[in-house]
């Protein structure tokens, strides 16, 4: 399933500082593989910066912590880390 902008939220406390942004995505209709895939977050490339963090739930019950590693011509590349208890 495609990225849904309405399920994406900015959780950062202060805008405009040099700290990485912290975001969340309620990916309950997306699998872990979809969320980690290259270009999944391209629709919001203008809101992201390298080193930003995205916490995402997934449909296969494995939440993931993503780090934005590059943005080039609106192509967002992330590295994902499954979160397990």
For each residue, the residues with C-beta under 8 A, 3 or more apart:
1: 4 29 30 34
2:
3: 8 30 40 41 42 43 44
4: 1 7 8 29
5: 8 43 44
6:
7: 4 25 26 27 28
8: 3 4 5 23 24 25 44
9: 23 24 25
10: 21 22 23 47
11: 22 23 24 55
12: 15 19 21 22 23
13:
14: 17 19
15: 12
16:
17: 14
18:
19: 12 14
20: 49 51 52 53
21: 10 12 48 49 52 53
22: 10 11 12 52 53 55
23: 8 9 10 11 12 48 52 53 54 55
24: 8 9 11 54 55 56
25: 7 8 9 35 54 55 56 57
26: 7 56 57
27: 7 30 34 35 56 57 58 59
28: 7 57 58 59
29: 1 4 59
30: 1 3 27 34 35 40 56 58 59
31: 34 35 58 59 60
32: 35 36 58 60 62 64 80 82
33: 36 37
34: 1 27 30 31 37 40 58
35: 25 27 30 31 32 40 56 58 64 66 80
36: 32 33 40 64 66 78 80
37: 33 34 40
38: 75 77 78
39: 42 75 76 77
40: 3 30 34 35 36 37 76 78
41: 3 44 45 48 54 68 76 78
42: 3 39 45 74 75 76
43: 3 5
44: 3 5 8 41 47 48 76
45: 41 42 48 71 74 75 76
46: 74
47: 10 44
48: 21 23 41 44 45 52 68 71 76
49: 20 21 52 68 71
50: 68 69 70 71
51: 20 67 68
52: 20 21 22 23 48 49 67 68
53: 20 21 22 23 65 66 67 68
54: 23 24 25 41 65 66 67 68 78
55: 11 22 23 24 25 63 64 65 66
56: 24 25 26 27 30 35 63 64 65 66
57: 25 26 27 28 63
58: 27 28 30 31 32 34 35 61 62 63 64
59: 27 28 29 30 31
60: 31 32
61: 58
62: 32 58 82 83 84
63: 55 56 57 58 82 83
64: 32 35 36 55 56 58 80 81 82 83
65: 53 54 55 56 80 81 83
66: 35 36 53 54 55 56 78 79 80 81
67: 51 52 53 54 78 79 80 81
68: 41 48 49 50 51 52 53 54 71 76 77 78
69: 50 77 78 79
70: 50 75 76 77
71: 45 48 49 50 68 74 75 76 77
72: 75 77
73:
74: 42 45 46 71
75: 38 39 42 45 70 71 72
76: 39 40 41 42 44 45 48 68 70 71
77: 38 39 68 69 70 71 72
78: 36 38 40 41 54 66 67 68 69
79: 66 67 69
80: 32 35 36 64 65 66 67
81: 64 65 66 67
82: 32 62 63 64
83: 62 63 64 65
84: 62
85:
